[in-house]
C-alpha cells in the first residue's frame, strides 16, 4: 500500500477510499447484508423471541461460506439459544481462540422510535435499527471476516471458535452454559467490548481495550416496626431508620484500589488529561489512599468507577397507608465491586457502615459472578495497537475496566483471559446503544474487517 501522511490519511480512511479499507469488497458487502438481515430479527427476550431463528440464519451463512455444518452447534435454552461455530486449526494440541458476542438486543418499542427499530434503514451514511451498535454490527463484520478467511483458504494453527450468546442483555444463562463447555481457550476476544472514540470533528481520541469488569451486586436493606396509628408516633420509625442508613451509605467512600488494567489506564490517561486531573492520576498511581487524588478522580463520573468499589441507592419503598406508621421500609443498594473483592465482604461493609442492629440486609440474586482482571498480554496488545494504528496512527491504546457486566465475566471466572477488542470508532453524538434510534456509521465496516483479519491471523498463525 502506498504510504500517506497526516490528515490526508485520516480523511481518506474515514471516507473509505484507502487501499486498506477497500481490499475486502466481497466481505464488506456481505457484512452489510448480514447486518440488515440481522436487525430484522426481533431478538428480544420474551414472547416472539427470534434469537433461535437468527442463529439458524447465521449458521446457514457460515455453511454457505465453507464451514462444515458439523462444526456449528445451536442449542436452545428457554425462549432463546446460543451458537458456537468452529473454524478448525491445523494443530490439535494448540489451545483455541474464542470470540464472544451476543445475538440478543434490548427491547425497542416502535411507537417510541422515529423509524421502526426492527426494519434496517440505511440513511446518510448510517444504518439505523435496534442492534445497529449493540451488537449486530460487530457480529456481522466478524462473521463476514471468518467467511472471507475461508474464501482465501486461510488455515489457522489453532481453532477459532465463535461463541454467540442469546441473552447477554438479560439473564446470561446461555453465556453461563457456554462457559461450562468452552473454558480451555488460550484467550477470548469479546467483540462486544472495547472500541474507539472520535471527537465531534471525526478525529480519533482514544481506543479502549477492556481487560476487566466489576462485579454487579444488589443488596436489599430492610427495617421493620410494629407500626400503629400516625396520631401517636413513637421513637421507632422504619422510614427514619432507613433514611439514616441511606445517609450513612451516601457519605461512605470505599477505599481506592488498583489492578494491572486500571493502572495501565491511568498511566495512559495522565499523558493527555488536563494538569489537575493528570496530577491526581499520578498521585493515585503512587498511593491509592491519597484522599486529595481520590476526591479529584471521583468528581469525574467516568473515572469514579475505576478507583474502587461503588455503591448507590437505586430504589426505595416504605409504608402501607398515609395515616399509619410504617411497618416496613426497604431500599436497594446497587454496587459495582472492584475485581478481587468478594460480594459477601461488601455486604459486611454496608452492615458496618449503617451500624444499626435493626437492619436486615441480604444479597439479591443478580445472575452476576465475580471475575478477576485479565493479564495484559504483550502479543495481544501489539496486535491491537498495530491494527488501530494502521488506521489512526498515534491513537492512545488504553486498557480499561468495565463498570458493567459482559459475557467475558463468565469466561474469566473459568480462567480464560478475556479482552474487549471491538474496532468501532464513534462520536459521542452517535452513541445510542440501548436507546432510541440506535445507529452506527457504515464507514466502520471496511476497517473492522481489515482489523479482524489481522488480529485473528496474528493470534492463530
LINPE-V96015 format. One record per residue. N is the residue number from 1. RES is the residue in three letters. SS is DSSP state (helix for helix, strand for strand, loop for the rest). NEAR is the number of other C-alpha atoms within 10 Angstrom. Layout:
N:RES:SS:NEAR, N:RES:SS:NEAR
//
This chain:
1:UNK:loop:6, 2:UNK:loop:6, 3:UNK:loop:5, 4:UNK:loop:11, 5:UNK:loop:8, 6:UNK:helix:9, 7:UNK:helix:11, 8:UNK:helix:10, 9:UNK:helix:16, 10:UNK:helix:19, 11:UNK:helix:14, 12:UNK:helix:15, 13:UNK:helix:22, 14:UNK:helix:18, 15:UNK:loop:12, 16:UNK:loop:18, 17:UNK:loop:13, 18:UNK:loop:20, 19:UNK:loop:12, 20:UNK:helix:18, 21:UNK:helix:24, 22:UNK:helix:15, 23:UNK:loop:14, 24:UNK:loop:18, 25:UNK:helix:13, 26:UNK:helix:12, 27:UNK:helix:25, 28:UNK:helix:26, 29:UNK:helix:15, 30:UNK:helix:20, 31:UNK:helix:25, 32:UNK:helix:19, 33:UNK:helix:14, 34:UNK:helix:21, 35:UNK:helix:24, 36:UNK:helix:24, 37:UNK:helix:18, 38:UNK:helix:28, 39:UNK:helix:26, 40:UNK:helix:18, 41:UNK:loop:23, 42:UNK:loop:24, 43:UNK:loop:28, 44:UNK:loop:23, 45:UNK:loop:21, 46:UNK:loop:11, 47:UNK:loop:7, 48:UNK:loop:11, 49:UNK:loop:18, 50:UNK:loop:22, 51:UNK:helix:27, 52:UNK:helix:23, 53:UNK:helix:15, 54:UNK:helix:23, 55:UNK:helix:27, 56:UNK:helix:17, 57:UNK:helix:16, 58:UNK:helix:22, 59:UNK:helix:23, 60:UNK:helix:14, 61:UNK:helix:17, 62:UNK:helix:20, 63:UNK:helix:17, 64:UNK:helix:12, 65:UNK:loop:17, 66:UNK:loop:16, 67:UNK:loop:20, 68:UNK:loop:15, 69:UNK:helix:14, 70:UNK:helix:9, 71:UNK:helix:14, 72:UNK:strand:20, 73:UNK:strand:15, 74:UNK:strand:15, 75:UNK:strand:16, 76:UNK:strand:14, 77:UNK:strand:14, 78:UNK:loop:10, 79:UNK:loop:17, 80:UNK:strand:25, 81:UNK:strand:26, 82:UNK:strand:25, 83:UNK:strand:24, 84:UNK:strand:21, 85:UNK:strand:25, 86:UNK:strand:20, 87:UNK:strand:22, 88:UNK:loop:18, 89:UNK:loop:21, 90:UNK:loop:13, 91:UNK:loop:13, 92:UNK:loop:11, 93:UNK:loop:10, 94:UNK:loop:14, 95:UNK:loop:17, 96:UNK:loop:26, 97:UNK:strand:23, 98:UNK:strand:25, 99:UNK:strand:25, 100:UNK:strand:26, 101:UNK:strand:26, 102:UNK:strand:28, 103:UNK:loop:31, 104:UNK:loop:31, 105:UNK:loop:27, 106:UNK:loop:18, 107:UNK:loop:16, 108:UNK:loop:21, 109:UNK:loop:11, 110:UNK:helix:14, 111:UNK:helix:9, 112:UNK:helix:11, 113:UNK:loop:14, 114:UNK:loop:9, 115:UNK:loop:16, 116:UNK:loop:18, 117:UNK:loop:25, 118:UNK:loop:22, 119:UNK:loop:18, 120:UNK:loop:21, 121:UNK:strand:17, 122:UNK:strand:16, 123:UNK:strand:11, 124:UNK:loop:8, 125:UNK:loop:11, 126:UNK:strand:17, 127:UNK:strand:24, 128:UNK:strand:25, 129:UNK:loop:30, 130:UNK:loop:35, 131:UNK:loop:34, 132:UNK:loop:30, 133:UNK:loop:25, 134:UNK:loop:25, 135:UNK:loop:21, 136:UNK:helix:25, 137:UNK:helix:29, 138:UNK:helix:27, 139:UNK:helix:28, 140:UNK:helix:25, 141:UNK:helix:28, 142:UNK:helix:25, 143:UNK:helix:23, 144:UNK:helix:28, 145:UNK:helix:24, 146:UNK:helix:24, 147:UNK:helix:23, 148:UNK:helix:22, 149:UNK:helix:20, 150:UNK:helix:16, 151:UNK:helix:13, 152:UNK:loop:9, 153:UNK:loop:10, 154:UNK:loop:13, 155:UNK:loop:16, 156:UNK:loop:19, 157:UNK:loop:19, 158:UNK:loop:22, 159:UNK:loop:22, 160:UNK:strand:23, 161:UNK:strand:22, 162:UNK:strand:24, 163:UNK:strand:25, 164:UNK:strand:25, 165:UNK:strand:27, 166:UNK:loop:34, 167:UNK:loop:26, 168:UNK:loop:21, 169:UNK:loop:20, 170:UNK:loop:13, 171:UNK:loop:14, 172:UNK:loop:19, 173:UNK:helix:19, 174:UNK:helix:25, 175:UNK:helix:26, 176:UNK:helix:20, 177:UNK:helix:15, 178:UNK:helix:20, 179:UNK:helix:21, 180:UNK:helix:13, 181:UNK:helix:8, 182:UNK:loop:17, 183:UNK:loop:20, 184:UNK:loop:16, 185:UNK:loop:20, 186:UNK:loop:16, 187:UNK:strand:23, 188:UNK:strand:25, 189:UNK:strand:23, 190:UNK:strand:25, 191:UNK:loop:23, 192:UNK:loop:26, 193:UNK:loop:25, 194:UNK:loop:23, 195:UNK:strand:20, 196:UNK:strand:22, 197:UNK:strand:18, 198:UNK:strand:18, 199:UNK:loop:14, 200:UNK:loop:12, 201:UNK:loop:7, 202:UNK:loop:14, 203:UNK:loop:18, 204:UNK:strand:21, 205:UNK:strand:17, 206:UNK:strand:20, 207:UNK:strand:27, 208:UNK:strand:21, 209:UNK:strand:28, 210:UNK:strand:27, 211:UNK:strand:27, 212:UNK:strand:32, 213:UNK:strand:27, 214:UNK:loop:30, 215:UNK:strand:25, 216:UNK:strand:19, 217:UNK:strand:23, 218:UNK:strand:22, 219:UNK:strand:22, 220:UNK:strand:18, 221:UNK:strand:22, 222:UNK:strand:22, 223:UNK:strand:24, 224:UNK:strand:21, 225:UNK:loop:16, 226:UNK:loop:11, 227:UNK:loop:18, 228:UNK:strand:14, 229:UNK:strand:13, 230:UNK:helix:13, 231:UNK:helix:9, 232:UNK:helix:8, 233:UNK:loop:12, 234:UNK:loop:11, 235:UNK:loop:6, 236:UNK:loop:14, 237:UNK:loop:20, 238:UNK:helix:25, 239:UNK:helix:23, 240:UNK:helix:14, 241:UNK:helix:19, 242:UNK:helix:25, 243:UNK:helix:16, 244:UNK:helix:14, 245:UNK:helix:21, 246:UNK:helix:21, 247:UNK:helix:12, 248:UNK:helix:14, 249:UNK:helix:20, 250:UNK:helix:12, 251:UNK:helix:9, 252:UNK:loop:15, 253:UNK:loop:13, 254:UNK:loop:15, 255:UNK:loop:14, 256:UNK:loop:19, 257:UNK:loop:20, 258:UNK:loop:18, 259:UNK:loop:20, 260:UNK:helix:16, 261:UNK:helix:22, 262:UNK:helix:23, 263:UNK:helix:20, 264:UNK:helix:17, 265:UNK:helix:20, 266:UNK:helix:24, 267:UNK:helix:16, 268:UNK:helix:18, 269:UNK:helix:20, 270:UNK:helix:17, 271:UNK:helix:13, 272:UNK:helix:12, 273:UNK:loop:14, 274:UNK:loop:10, 275:UNK:helix:11, 276:UNK:helix:12, 277:UNK:helix:17, 278:UNK:helix:21, 279:UNK:helix:15, 280:UNK:helix:22, 281:UNK:helix:26, 282:UNK:helix:18, 283:UNK:helix:17, 284:UNK:helix:24, 285:UNK:helix:19, 286:UNK:helix:10, 287:UNK:loop:15, 288:UNK:loop:18, 289:UNK:loop:15, 290:UNK:loop:15, 291:UNK:helix:15, 292:UNK:helix:12, 293:UNK:helix:22, 294:UNK:helix:23, 295:UNK:helix:12, 296:UNK:helix:18, 297:UNK:helix:22, 298:UNK:loop:17, 299:UNK:loop:10, 300:UNK:loop:11, 301:UNK:helix:9, 302:UNK:helix:10, 303:UNK:helix:14, 304:UNK:helix:18, 305:UNK:helix:21, 306:UNK:helix:27, 307:UNK:helix:23, 308:UNK:loop:24, 309:UNK:loop:22, 310:UNK:strand:21, 311:UNK:strand:21, 312:UNK:strand:14, 313:UNK:strand:18, 314:UNK:strand:11, 315:UNK:strand:11, 316:UNK:strand:17, 317:UNK:strand:13, 318:UNK:strand:17, 319:UNK:loop:17, 320:UNK:loop:13, 321:UNK:loop:11, 322:UNK:loop:9, 323:UNK:loop:11, 324:UNK:strand:15, 325:UNK:strand:23, 326:UNK:loop:24, 327:UNK:loop:18, 328:UNK:strand:19, 329:UNK:strand:22, 330:UNK:strand:22, 331:UNK:strand:21, 332:UNK:strand:21, 333:UNK:strand:21, 334:UNK:strand:18, 335:UNK:strand:22, 336:UNK:strand:23, 337:UNK:strand:25, 338:UNK:loop:29, 339:UNK:loop:20, 340:UNK:loop:14, 341:UNK:loop:17, 342:UNK:loop:14, 343:UNK:helix:20, 344:UNK:helix:12, 345:UNK:helix:11, 346:UNK:helix:21, 347:UNK:helix:19, 348:UNK:helix:11, 349:UNK:helix:14, 350:UNK:helix:20, 351:UNK:helix:19, 352:UNK:helix:11, 353:UNK:helix:15, 354:UNK:helix:19, 355:UNK:loop:12, 356:UNK:loop:14, 357:UNK:loop:9, 358:UNK:loop:13, 359:UNK:loop:18, 360:UNK:strand:13, 361:UNK:strand:18, 362:UNK:strand:15, 363:UNK:strand:16, 364:UNK:loop:12, 365:UNK:loop:10, 366:UNK:loop:11, 367:UNK:loop:12, 368:UNK:loop:18, 369:UNK:loop:18, 370:UNK:loop:22, 371:UNK:loop:23, 372:UNK:loop:23, 373:UNK:loop:25, 374:UNK:loop:21, 375:UNK:loop:14, 376:UNK:loop:17, 377:UNK:loop:11, 378:UNK:helix:9, 379:UNK:helix:11, 380:UNK:helix:17, 381:UNK:helix:15, 382:UNK:helix:14, 383:UNK:helix:18, 384:UNK:helix:23, 385:UNK:helix:21, 386:UNK:helix:16, 387:UNK:helix:21, 388:UNK:helix:24, 389:UNK:helix:15, 390:UNK:helix:16, 391:UNK:helix:21, 392:UNK:loop:22, 393:UNK:loop:16, 394:UNK:loop:13, 395:UNK:loop:18, 396:UNK:strand:20, 397:UNK:strand:23, 398:UNK:strand:23, 399:UNK:strand:26, 400:UNK:strand:25, 401:UNK:strand:26, 402:UNK:strand:19, 403:UNK:loop:21, 404:UNK:loop:14, 405:UNK:loop:20, 406:UNK:loop:24, 407:UNK:loop:26, 408:UNK:helix:29, 409:UNK:helix:26, 410:UNK:helix:24, 411:UNK:helix:26, 412:UNK:helix:25, 413:UNK:helix:17, 414:UNK:loop:16, 415:UNK:loop:16, 416:UNK:loop:22, 417:UNK:loop:24, 418:UNK:strand:30, 419:UNK:strand:30, 420:UNK:strand:26, 421:UNK:loop:24, 422:UNK:loop:25, 423:UNK:loop:27, 424:UNK:loop:25, 425:UNK:strand:25, 426:UNK:strand:21, 427:UNK:strand:18, 428:UNK:helix:11, 429:UNK:helix:9, 430:UNK:helix:16, 431:UNK:loop:14, 432:UNK:loop:17, 433:UNK:loop:19, 434:UNK:loop:16, 435:UNK:loop:13, 436:UNK:loop:18, 437:UNK:loop:22, 438:UNK:loop:23, 439:UNK:strand:26, 440:UNK:strand:26, 441:UNK:strand:21, 442:UNK:loop:19, 443:UNK:loop:17, 444:UNK:helix:23, 445:UNK:helix:24, 446:UNK:helix:24, 447:UNK:helix:28, 448:UNK:helix:24, 449:UNK:helix:29, 450:UNK:helix:23, 451:UNK:helix:24, 452:UNK:helix:23, 453:UNK:helix:17, 454:UNK:helix:15, 455:UNK:helix:20, 456:UNK:helix:19, 457:UNK:helix:15, 458:UNK:helix:15, 459:UNK:helix:18, 460:UNK:helix:19, 461:UNK:loop:12
//
